[in-house]
Amino acid sequence: MKQDQTGAINVLLIPLILSVLFFFSSIGFGVWAFMSREDYKNNSDQKVNTAVVVATERAKTEKENEFVQREKNPLREYTGSEALGSITFKYPKTWSGYLVEDDTKSSLLMHPGLVSGNEKAIYALRVEVESSQYDKVMRNYESDVKSGIVKATAFRLNKLQEVAGTRLDGEIANGIQGSMIVLPLRDKTLKISTESKDFSSDFESIILPNLTFIP
């Protein structure tokens, strides 16, 4: 008799427990739904206004970016002296440049608007011809490559595949994060770099694809 009674009680307990759990779950869901509805009701105007502000700011930023990109065209072309390889590349017309050059070396700085003379300034583009040979220049970066400060990879220009050089990405100078291309130029070395990630897109899509020189 006890076994039968115990079995009957166990069978009845299971549906009862499930019913209680379902009841409390339903109450919880009802409370959550009610609170959500009240929150939306009370704050819907604020949420709509916030969404409008966010959408407006996003559209404004996109239009400003489109304007900046349009202003870069038509691209201008720079051509260096024959003595230093007739370095040629295209650059945005919104950039200004400052060139210091003699028969053995040159330094060209480029940046949107005015080119700062501050020694700590960073530039959208720096193009340098050093009087030292390629192998000697690359030895200056060996310790930085080994320590991981910069990453070195083989590089060739699209328009000058016969010249093999090196690309450096990372801290290309003290405290300056950017990318630098190092290429042999006769008995000298050509270095092209961007000193800010803000100009990486122009460096990759405008400067490098159009860069060439006479080896």
Phi, psi and chi 1 to 4 in degrees:
 res  aa     phi    psi   chi1   chi2   chi3   chi4
   1 MET       -  -41.5  -69.4  -61.5  -69.0      -
   2 LYS   -64.0  -38.9  -70.1 -177.4  178.8  179.5
   3 GLN   -63.7  -41.5  -69.2 -179.9   -8.2      -
   4 ASP   -65.9  -42.8  -69.0  -18.9      -      -
   5 GLN   -66.0  -42.0  -70.7  174.6   -7.0      -
   6 THR   -62.3  -42.3  -57.7      -      -      -
   7 GLY   -63.1  -40.5      -      -      -      -
   8 ALA   -65.3  -41.0      -      -      -      -
   9 ILE   -64.2  -43.1  -68.6  172.4      -      -
  10 ASN   -62.2  -39.7  -70.2  -22.6      -      -
  11 VAL   -65.9  -36.9  170.4      -      -      -
  12 LEU   -76.9  -29.7  -68.4  173.9      -      -
  13 LEU   -65.1  -38.8  -90.8  176.9      -      -
  14 ILE   -60.7  -50.7  -65.5  173.5      -      -
  15 PRO   -63.2  -34.8  -21.3   32.8      -      -
  16 LEU   -64.6  -45.3  178.5   60.7      -      -
  17 ILE   -62.2  -44.0  -67.1  171.7      -      -
  18 LEU   -62.5  -39.1  -67.5  176.0      -      -
  19 SER   -64.5  -42.6  -61.8      -      -      -
  20 VAL   -63.3  -45.0  171.8      -      -      -
  21 LEU   -61.2  -43.5  -69.7  174.9      -      -
  22 PHE   -63.2  -39.6  177.9   75.9      -      -
  23 PHE   -61.3  -48.8  173.8   74.0      -      -
  24 PHE   -69.1  -33.1  -77.4  109.0      -      -
  25 SER   -64.5  -40.8  -62.9      -      -      -
  26 SER   -64.2  -41.7  -60.7      -      -      -
  27 ILE   -62.2  -44.1  -67.8  176.1      -      -
  28 GLY   -61.6  -44.4      -      -      -      -
  29 PHE   -64.1  -39.3  176.1   77.2      -      -
  30 GLY   -63.3  -42.9      -      -      -      -
  31 VAL   -63.6  -44.0  171.5      -      -      -
  32 TRP   -62.2  -43.4  172.1   81.9      -      -
  33 ALA   -64.0  -40.8      -      -      -      -
  34 PHE   -64.9  -45.3  175.5   78.9      -      -
  35 MET   -64.1  -39.2  -64.2  -62.1  -67.1      -
  36 SER   -64.6  -41.7  -63.5      -      -      -
  37 ARG   -65.3  -40.7 -172.5 -174.3   68.0  176.3
  38 GLU   -66.9  -38.9  -72.6  -61.5  -55.5      -
  39 ASP   -64.0  -45.0  176.7   67.5      -      -
  40 TYR   -64.4  -41.3  177.7   79.5      -      -
  41 LYS   -62.6  -44.4  179.4 -180.0  178.2 -178.6
  42 ASN   -79.1  -28.8  -63.4  -29.2      -      -
  43 ASN  -117.8   10.1  -58.4  -50.0      -      -
  44 SER   -61.2  -42.1   58.0      -      -      -
  45 ASP   -62.0  -43.4  -69.2  -17.9      -      -
  46 GLN   -64.1  -41.7 -179.8 -179.3   -7.5      -
  47 LYS   -66.8  -39.1  -69.1 -178.3  177.9 -179.3
  48 VAL   -64.8  -43.2  168.4      -      -      -
  49 ASN   -62.7  -41.2  -69.1  -23.5      -      -
  50 THR   -63.2  -43.3  -59.3      -      -      -
  51 ALA   -62.9  -38.4      -      -      -      -
  52 VAL   -65.7  -42.0  169.5      -      -      -
  53 VAL   -62.5  -45.3  170.2      -      -      -
  54 VAL   -62.0  -45.3  171.1      -      -      -
  55 ALA   -64.4  -39.1      -      -      -      -
  56 THR   -65.2  -43.8  -58.6      -      -      -
  57 GLU   -64.2  -40.1  -70.8  -62.0  -39.5      -
  58 ARG   -63.7  -44.5 -176.8 -178.3  -65.2  115.5
  59 ALA   -64.0  -38.6      -      -      -      -
  60 LYS   -63.7  -43.8 -180.0 -179.4  178.2 -178.9
  61 THR   -63.2  -43.0  -60.0      -      -      -
  62 GLU   -62.4  -41.3  -69.6  176.1   -5.9      -
  63 LYS   -66.0  -39.8  -72.7 -177.1  179.2  179.9
  64 GLU   -63.9  -41.1  -70.5  175.6  -11.7      -
  65 ASN   -64.4  -41.1  -69.7  -23.1      -      -
  66 GLU   -62.8  -40.2  -69.7  175.0    1.1      -
  67 PHE   -63.9  -44.2  175.2   77.3      -      -
  68 VAL   -60.4  -43.0  170.4      -      -      -
  69 GLN   -66.1  -40.6  -65.8  -57.7  -40.0      -
  70 ARG   -65.2  -37.1  -74.8 -162.6  -54.5  -90.9
  71 GLU   -66.9  -19.5  -77.3  -63.8  -67.6      -
  72 LYS   -71.7  -20.5  -66.2  177.4 -178.2  179.0
  73 ASN  -101.0  152.3  -67.1  -57.9      -      -
  74 PRO   -74.4  148.0   28.1  -35.3      -      -
  75 LEU   -66.6  147.3  -59.7  176.5      -      -
  76 ARG  -100.2  165.3  -66.8  177.5  177.5  174.8
  77 GLU  -123.6  135.6 -174.2  170.9   87.1      -
  78 TYR  -109.8  136.5  166.5   83.6      -      -
  79 THR  -132.6  122.2  -59.8      -      -      -
  80 GLY   -82.7 -178.5      -      -      -      -
  81 SER   -70.3  153.1   67.1      -      -      -
  82 GLU   -64.1  -34.5  -66.7 -176.4    8.9      -
  83 ALA   -61.8  -26.1      -      -      -      -
  84 LEU  -113.5   30.7  -61.6  177.5      -      -
  85 GLY    91.5    6.3      -      -      -      -
  86 SER    49.8   51.2  -62.5      -      -      -
  87 ILE   -60.5  128.6  -60.6  166.7      -      -
  88 THR  -132.9  135.8  -57.7      -      -      -
  89 PHE  -160.5  163.9   60.6   87.4      -      -
  90 LYS  -102.4  152.7  -67.4 -177.7  179.0 -179.6
  91 TYR  -149.3  159.5   63.5   93.6      -      -
  92 PRO   -61.6  140.9  -24.2   35.0      -      -
  93 LYS   -70.4  -11.8   71.7  178.3  179.9   65.8
  94 THR   -81.9   -5.3   52.1      -      -      -
  95 TRP   -89.7  146.7  -70.9   12.0      -      -
  96 SER  -112.0  159.5  -59.9      -      -      -
  97 GLY  -133.3  156.9      -      -      -      -
  98 TYR  -136.2  119.8  177.6   75.1      -      -
  99 LEU  -118.0  132.2  175.1   66.0      -      -
 100 VAL  -123.5  123.8  176.7      -      -      -
 101 GLU  -150.1  144.5 -176.1  177.2   67.3      -
 102 ASP  -138.1 -163.1   58.8   30.7      -      -
 103 ASP   -75.1  -14.8  -68.2  -22.8      -      -
 104 THR  -115.3  -19.5   60.5      -      -      -
 105 LYS  -156.1  163.8   61.4 -176.5 -177.7  -60.2
 106 SER  -153.7  158.2   69.4      -      -      -
 107 SER  -143.1  118.2  175.5      -      -      -
 108 LEU  -117.3  123.6  171.5   64.2      -      -
 109 LEU  -111.5  134.6  -54.8  174.6      -      -
 110 MET  -135.0  143.8  -55.6 -164.1   80.6      -
 111 HIS  -162.9  150.9 -158.9   74.8      -      -
 112 PRO   -59.7  138.9  -24.7   34.7      -      -
 113 GLY    72.7 -129.4      -      -      -      -
 114 LEU   -87.8  146.3  -63.5  175.6      -      -
 115 VAL   -93.4  117.8  176.7      -      -      -
 116 SER   -74.6  144.2  172.0      -      -      -
 117 GLY   -94.5    4.5      -      -      -      -
 118 ASN   -66.1  132.3 -169.2  -37.7      -      -
 119 GLU   -63.1  -26.3  -67.1 -178.3   -2.0      -
 120 LYS   -92.7    3.1  -63.9 -177.9  179.0  180.0
 121 ALA   -69.4  148.7      -      -      -      -
 122 ILE  -108.4  153.3   59.2  174.1      -      -
 123 TYR  -126.0  150.6  -59.4   98.3      -      -
 124 ALA   -63.9  -35.1      -      -      -      -
 125 LEU  -148.4  136.0 -177.2   68.9      -      -
 126 ARG  -130.2  123.5 -175.9 -171.5  -67.7  -94.2
 127 VAL  -121.0  118.9 -178.9      -      -      -
 128 GLU  -128.8  140.2  -62.9  175.5  -57.3      -
 129 VAL  -114.6  116.8  175.0      -      -      -
 130 GLU   -99.0  148.8  -66.3 -169.8    8.1      -
 131 SER   -76.2  -10.5   56.4      -      -      -
 132 SER   -82.0  153.9  -59.2      -      -      -
 133 GLN   -74.2  159.7  -67.9 -174.6  -19.9      -
 134 TYR   -55.1  -50.0  173.2   79.3      -      -
 135 ASP   -60.1  -38.8  -68.4  -20.4      -      -
 136 LYS   -67.9  -41.5 -178.2  178.3  179.7 -179.9
 137 VAL   -63.3  -42.3  171.9      -      -      -
 138 MET   -66.7  -28.1  -73.7  -54.2  -55.8      -
 139 ARG   -63.8  -24.5  -78.8 -163.3  -69.5  -88.9
 140 ASN   -67.8  -19.5  -65.0  -29.5      -      -
 141 TYR  -105.2    0.2  -61.6   97.8      -      -
 142 GLU   -59.1  -45.6  -74.2 -178.3   -5.9      -
 143 SER   -66.5  -36.5   60.4      -      -      -
 144 ASP   -67.6  -36.6  -70.9  -17.8      -      -
 145 VAL   -67.7  -43.5  172.9      -      -      -
 146 LYS   -64.8  -36.1  -70.5  179.5 -179.8  178.5
 147 SER   -82.1  -10.0   64.2      -      -      -
 148 GLY    87.5    6.0      -      -      -      -
 149 ILE   -64.7  -37.4  -66.5  176.9      -      -
 150 VAL  -130.2  153.4  -67.5      -      -      -
 151 LYS  -107.5  129.3  177.5 -177.5  177.7 -177.7
 152 ALA  -108.3  131.7      -      -      -      -
 153 THR  -137.5  153.1   54.0      -      -      -
 154 ALA   -65.9  147.3      -      -      -      -
 155 PHE  -147.4  142.6 -177.8   85.2      -      -
 156 ARG  -138.0  139.3  -65.9  175.0 -173.6  -91.8
 157 LEU   -70.5  145.9  -68.9  168.9      -      -
 158 ASN   -59.2  -37.6  -68.7  -15.5      -      -
 159 LYS   -94.3    1.7  -69.0 -172.1  174.0 -176.3
 160 LEU  -147.9   65.8 -157.8   61.6      -      -
 161 GLN   -66.4  -21.4  -72.2  -72.9  -52.4      -
 162 GLU   -75.6  -13.3   64.0  -92.2   29.9      -
 163 VAL  -101.5  118.4  178.1      -      -      -
 164 ALA   -97.4  131.1      -      -      -      -
 165 GLY  -137.9 -157.1      -      -      -      -
 166 THR  -135.0  142.2  -58.3      -      -      -
 167 ARG  -109.3  133.5  174.5  173.3  179.9  143.5
 168 LEU  -116.8  127.7  -58.8  172.3      -      -
 169 ASP  -124.9  132.6  -67.3  -72.3      -      -
 170 GLY   133.1 -138.7      -      -      -      -
 171 GLU   -84.8   86.6 -170.0  172.4  -27.5      -
 172 ILE   -74.6  -18.0   56.8  175.6      -      -
 173 ALA  -148.6  170.7      -      -      -      -
 174 ASN   -57.3  110.8 -173.5   25.3      -      -
 175 GLY    76.1    7.4      -      -      -      -
 176 ILE  -114.7  118.9  -64.3  177.5      -      -
 177 GLN   -95.8  127.5  -66.0  -71.3  -31.3      -
 178 GLY  -174.8 -156.1      -      -      -      -
 179 SER  -134.4  142.3  -60.5      -      -      -
 180 MET  -137.0  136.8  176.6 -174.3  -67.8      -
 181 ILE  -107.0  128.0  -52.6  -60.4      -      -
 182 VAL  -117.9  124.0 -173.5      -      -      -
 183 LEU  -135.0  143.9  -62.9  162.0      -      -
 184 PRO   -72.6  137.0   24.8  -32.4      -      -
 185 LEU  -133.5   91.3  173.3   58.2      -      -
 186 ARG    56.2 -121.9  -57.2  170.3 -171.2  171.8
 187 ASP   -94.2   15.2   60.4  -21.6      -      -
 188 LYS  -123.1 -170.8  -58.7  173.8  177.9   57.5
 189 THR  -138.1  134.2  -58.8      -      -      -
 190 LEU  -102.2  130.7  170.2   62.0      -      -
 191 LYS  -125.7  125.6  -60.7 -164.3  -58.2 -175.6
 192 ILE  -122.9  126.9  -46.6  102.4      -      -
 193 SER  -144.8  156.1   61.0      -      -      -
 194 THR  -118.6  136.1 -178.7      -      -      -
 195 GLU  -105.0   15.9  -60.0  176.0  -19.6      -
 196 SER  -154.0  140.0  170.7      -      -      -
 197 LYS   -65.1  -18.7  -67.1 -178.6  179.3  179.4
 198 ASP   -63.0  -22.3  -66.9  -21.0      -      -
 199 PHE  -113.7   12.9  -56.8  100.9      -      -
 200 SER   -60.3  -38.9  -65.9      -      -      -
 201 SER   -63.4  -44.2  177.5      -      -      -
 202 ASP   -65.7  -38.7  -65.0  -33.6      -      -
 203 PHE   -61.5  -44.1 -170.2   66.4      -      -
 204 GLU   -78.8  -37.8  -57.6  -67.4  -14.4      -
 205 SER   -98.3  -18.3   62.7      -      -      -
 206 ILE  -117.4  -55.4  -62.1  176.5      -      -
 207 ILE   -67.1  -61.4  -54.5  -60.0      -      -
 208 LEU   -62.9  -42.8  -64.5 -177.1      -      -
 209 PRO   -63.8  -23.4  -23.2   34.6      -      -
 210 ASN  -104.2    2.1  -66.2  -68.3      -      -
 211 LEU   -82.9  134.6  178.6   64.8      -      -
 212 THR  -154.8  166.0 -172.3      -      -      -
 213 PHE  -160.3  171.7   60.9   89.0      -      -
 214 ILE   -97.8  110.7  -60.3  175.0      -      -
 215 PRO   -62.7      -  -19.4   31.7      -      -
